[in-house]
Amino acid sequence: MNAILETVKVRHDWTKQQIEQIYNMPLLELVYTAASVHRAYHPKNEVQISTLLSIKTGGCPEDCSYCGQAARYHTDIKVQRLLPTETVLAHAKKAKQGGSSRFCMAAAWREVRDNKDFDRVIDMVKGVNELGLEVCCTLGMLTESQALRLQQAGLYAYNHNLDTSEEFYDEIISTRKFDNRINTINNVRKAGITVCSGGIIGLGESTSDRVSMLLTLATMDKHPESVPINALARIKGTPLEDLPKVEVWDMVRMIATARIVLPETMVRLSAGRIEMSEVEQAWCFMAGANSIFAGENQTLLVTANPALNKDMVMLENLGLKPMIKQNQESFCQS
């Protein structure tokens, strides 16, 4: 199967069978192949640090089975209205000083509405962009005109995860359809914003579903520039709270397969790191992950996340360093 490496290139004609064969390769061969692809397309020892801030928390009308921010579930998550612009910019400055080069703002909305709250988000995007950070938002479903407003404000990336395969989607969410996800991604593309879209494993899906999700991403006319791979964070009060912990080798397989079929993409080791040891995370980096998320107060939105100083020690131990953004000179950025 290492013949894959000899012919691997950015391509959009993958078949499900081909991706399934990659996913099911012997583990060490899979990781070796993914690591080789990674080194062909990315710096071998750099990891982008992205900070994710919840700018509006809880109260979402959706019924995503994994999400503690859904209003219908009884969780301990406190509902928080949209943060003041000044507060968000203060968080962004702190993130920049801590070594982040990408600042992501998340609002627990079903969809963006053309109102004063969206106007405030536009101001936030402008302010973060002026700090020299890559600006990313995840705000729910988005129209083409709304995407254009965000692009004109300086938005670099928009996150809208597929979550899972089209076939399994209705088992996890009933308040919207898989096509709604694709439509938003298309609107983001039309506006000239880069796409951040990945998914979650550990939802009760099959290997076939995992492969199918990657197939959707790998056969897009233009691959997403970022693909977060999340392990389910089991939140008490949600329908999926009793599912088992995702095995590290499942994460490694998913990351390695994503790296091979999406060679130019930033593969982001996202939710679930709090339950992973340094050694387990090292395997994920070897398999092609080249970004991690940091959150203030050791949280990633509403779930636990490793402390930034612990992450920095881990990167140093592994001989890795934060990426440096080309237009930033004063500290580690990307």
C-alpha positions in Angstrom: 0.0 0.0 0.0 3.0 2.3 0.2 2.6 2.7 -3.5 0.1 5.3 -2.4 3.0 7.6 -1.5 4.5 7.4 -4.9 1.3 8.6 -6.6 -0.3 10.7 -3.8 -1.2 14.2 -4.9 -4.0 16.6 -4.4 -6.9 14.8 -6.1 -10.7 14.9 -5.9 -11.7 11.6 -7.5 -11.2 9.3 -4.5 -13.6 6.4 -4.2 -15.0 5.1 -0.9 -13.3 1.8 -1.5 -9.9 3.5 -1.9 -10.3 5.5 1.3 -11.5 2.4 3.1 -8.4 0.5 2.1 -6.2 3.3 3.4 -8.1 3.4 6.7 -7.7 -0.3 7.2 -4.0 -0.5 6.4 -1.8 -2.1 9.1 -1.4 0.6 11.7 2.3 1.2 11.5 2.3 1.2 7.7 -0.6 3.6 7.7 1.2 6.0 10.1 4.4 5.8 8.2 2.6 6.6 4.9 0.7 9.5 6.5 3.9 10.9 8.0 5.7 10.7 4.7 2.8 12.6 3.0 2.8 15.1 5.8 6.5 15.8 5.3 6.0 16.2 1.5 3.4 19.0 2.0 4.1 20.6 5.5 6.9 21.5 7.8 7.7 18.4 9.8 8.1 20.0 13.2 5.5 22.8 13.3 2.1 22.8 14.9 -0.4 25.7 14.6 -1.9 26.8 17.9 -5.5 28.0 17.5 -7.5 29.6 20.3 -11.2 28.9 20.4 -13.5 31.2 22.3 -17.2 30.8 22.9 -18.6 34.3 22.3 -22.2 33.1 22.9 -22.9 30.0 24.9 -25.9 27.7 25.3 -29.5 28.1 24.4 -29.2 26.6 21.0 -32.5 25.3 19.5 -30.8 22.5 17.6 -30.9 18.9 18.9 -27.3 17.7 18.1 -27.1 14.6 20.3 -23.5 15.3 21.3 -23.9 19.0 22.3 -24.3 20.3 25.8 -25.3 23.7 24.4 -28.6 22.5 23.1 -31.4 24.1 25.1 -33.5 20.9 25.2 -30.8 19.0 27.2 -30.4 19.4 31.0 -26.7 20.0 31.4 -24.7 22.1 33.8 -23.7 24.5 31.0 -24.5 28.1 31.8 -26.2 30.2 29.1 -24.2 33.3 28.2 -25.3 36.1 25.9 -23.1 37.5 23.2 -19.9 38.8 24.8 -19.1 42.5 24.5 -16.7 43.3 21.6 -14.1 44.7 23.9 -14.1 41.5 25.9 -13.6 39.4 22.8 -10.7 41.6 21.6 -9.1 41.3 25.0 -9.2 37.5 24.7 -7.7 37.7 21.2 -4.8 39.8 22.4 -4.1 37.4 25.2 -4.3 34.5 22.8 -1.8 36.2 20.5 0.6 36.8 23.4 0.3 33.2 24.3 1.5 32.0 20.9 -1.8 31.5 19.0 -1.9 32.5 15.4 -5.5 31.7 14.8 -8.4 33.0 16.8 -11.8 31.2 16.5 -15.1 32.7 17.7 -18.0 30.3 18.3 -21.7 31.3 18.8 -24.3 28.7 19.7 -26.7 29.8 17.0 -28.7 27.6 14.6 -28.1 30.2 11.9 -26.9 33.7 11.5 -29.6 36.4 11.5 -29.2 39.9 10.1 -29.5 41.8 13.3 -27.5 43.8 15.8 -25.8 40.7 17.2 -24.4 39.9 13.7 -23.3 43.5 13.4 -21.3 43.1 16.6 -19.7 39.9 15.3 -18.6 41.8 12.2 -17.0 44.4 14.5 -15.2 41.5 16.4 -13.9 40.1 13.1 -12.6 43.4 12.1 -10.9 43.9 15.4 -9.3 40.5 15.6 -8.1 40.8 12.0 -6.4 44.1 12.8 -4.4 42.2 15.4 -2.8 40.2 12.7 -4.4 36.9 13.6 -6.2 34.5 11.3 -9.8 35.0 12.2 -12.2 32.1 12.2 -15.9 32.0 13.1 -18.5 29.2 13.6 -21.9 30.7 13.9 -24.2 28.1 12.4 -25.9 28.2 9.0 -24.9 31.1 6.8 -26.3 32.7 3.6 -24.1 33.8 0.7 -24.7 37.5 1.5 -23.8 37.0 5.2 -20.6 35.1 4.2 -19.7 38.0 2.0 -20.1 40.5 4.8 -17.8 38.4 7.0 -15.2 38.2 4.2 -15.3 41.9 3.7 -14.7 42.3 7.5 -11.6 40.2 7.2 -12.7 36.7 8.1 -10.1 34.2 7.1 -11.9 30.9 7.8 -15.4 29.7 8.6 -15.9 26.4 10.5 -18.9 24.3 9.7 -18.3 20.7 10.5 -20.0 17.8 8.7 -20.1 16.1 12.1 -20.5 12.6 10.5 -21.5 10.9 7.3 -24.6 11.8 5.3 -25.9 8.3 5.9 -25.6 8.6 9.7 -26.5 12.2 10.0 -30.2 11.8 10.8 -29.3 9.6 13.8 -27.4 12.4 15.4 -29.4 15.6 14.4 -33.0 16.0 13.3 -33.4 19.8 13.3 -31.5 20.2 10.0 -30.2 18.1 7.2 -26.8 17.2 5.9 -27.5 19.3 2.8 -27.8 22.3 5.0 -24.2 21.8 6.0 -23.1 21.5 2.4 -25.0 24.6 1.4 -23.3 26.7 4.1 -19.9 25.4 3.0 -20.7 26.4 -0.6 -21.7 29.8 0.5 -18.5 30.3 2.4 -16.5 29.2 -0.7 -18.4 31.6 -3.0 -17.5 34.5 -0.6 -13.8 33.6 -0.9 -13.4 32.5 2.7 -11.4 29.4 3.5 -13.3 26.4 4.8 -12.8 24.6 8.1 -14.9 21.4 8.2 -14.4 18.0 9.8 -16.2 15.8 12.2 -16.6 13.8 15.4 -15.8 10.2 15.9 -17.3 8.1 18.8 -20.9 9.0 18.1 -21.9 5.4 17.5 -21.0 5.5 13.9 -19.4 2.7 11.9 -16.1 2.7 10.2 -18.0 3.0 6.9 -19.5 6.3 8.2 -16.1 7.6 9.1 -14.8 6.8 5.6 -17.9 8.3 4.1 -17.4 11.6 5.9 -13.8 11.8 4.7 -15.0 10.9 1.2 -17.3 13.9 1.2 -14.4 16.2 2.1 -11.9 14.6 -0.2 -14.2 14.8 -3.3 -15.1 18.5 -2.9 -14.1 20.7 -5.8 -11.7 22.4 -3.4 -10.6 20.6 -0.3 -11.2 22.3 3.0 -8.1 24.2 4.2 -8.8 22.8 7.7 -10.2 19.6 8.9 -10.8 19.2 12.6 -10.9 15.6 13.9 -12.8 15.5 17.2 -13.3 12.7 19.7 -16.7 12.8 21.3 -16.7 14.8 24.5 -19.3 12.9 26.6 -21.3 15.6 28.3 -23.7 14.6 31.1 -27.3 15.3 30.2 -26.9 14.7 26.5 -28.2 11.6 24.7 -24.6 10.4 24.0 -23.3 10.8 27.6 -22.9 7.0 28.2 -21.0 6.1 25.0 -17.5 4.7 25.5 -14.3 6.7 25.3 -12.9 6.9 21.8 -9.8 4.6 21.5 -6.6 6.4 20.6 -5.9 4.2 17.6 -9.2 5.2 16.1 -8.1 8.8 16.3 -4.8 7.9 14.8 -6.4 6.0 12.0 -8.8 8.9 11.3 -6.1 11.5 11.3 -3.7 9.5 9.2 -6.4 8.7 6.6 -7.3 12.4 6.4 -3.7 13.4 6.0 -3.3 11.0 3.0 -6.4 11.9 1.1 -6.2 15.7 2.0 -2.5 16.2 1.7 -2.5 20.1 1.7 -5.1 20.4 4.5 -4.4 21.4 8.0 -5.5 18.4 10.1 -6.6 19.7 13.5 -6.4 17.5 16.6 -9.4 18.9 18.3 -11.8 17.8 21.0 -10.9 14.9 23.2 -7.3 15.7 23.9 -8.0 16.0 27.6 -8.4 12.2 27.7 -5.2 11.6 25.8 -1.7 11.2 27.2 1.3 13.0 25.7 2.4 9.8 24.1 -1.1 9.3 22.5 -1.0 12.9 21.2 2.5 12.3 19.8 1.1 9.4 17.7 -1.5 11.8 16.3 1.2 14.3 15.3 3.2 11.5 13.7 0.0 10.6 11.8 -0.3 14.0 10.3 -2.0 16.3 12.8 -0.5 19.8 12.6 -2.7 21.9 14.7 -4.2 21.9 18.2 -6.8 24.1 19.9 -6.2 26.0 23.0 -8.9 27.5 25.2 -8.8 29.8 28.1 -9.3 28.4 31.6 -8.5 24.9 30.3 -11.8 24.7 28.3 -12.6 24.2 24.7 -16.0 25.9 24.3 -17.8 24.0 27.1 -15.6 21.0 27.5 -12.3 20.4 29.3 -9.0 21.0 27.4 -5.3 20.8 28.4 -3.7 23.9 29.8 -1.7 26.0 27.3 1.5 25.7 29.4 1.1 22.0 29.4 0.7 22.0 25.7 3.9 24.0 25.3 5.8 21.6 27.4 4.5 18.7 25.3 5.5 20.4 22.1 9.0 21.0 23.5 9.3 17.4 24.6 8.4 16.2 21.1 10.7 18.6 19.3 7.8 20.6 17.9 7.2 24.3 17.8 4.3 26.7 17.1 4.1 27.8 13.6 5.1 31.4 12.8 2.7 33.5 10.8 4.6 35.2 8.0 3.3 38.7 8.9 4.0 38.2 12.6 7.6 38.7 13.9 7.3 39.2 17.6 6.3 35.7 18.8 5.5 32.2 17.7 2.6 32.5 15.2 1.3 31.0 12.0 
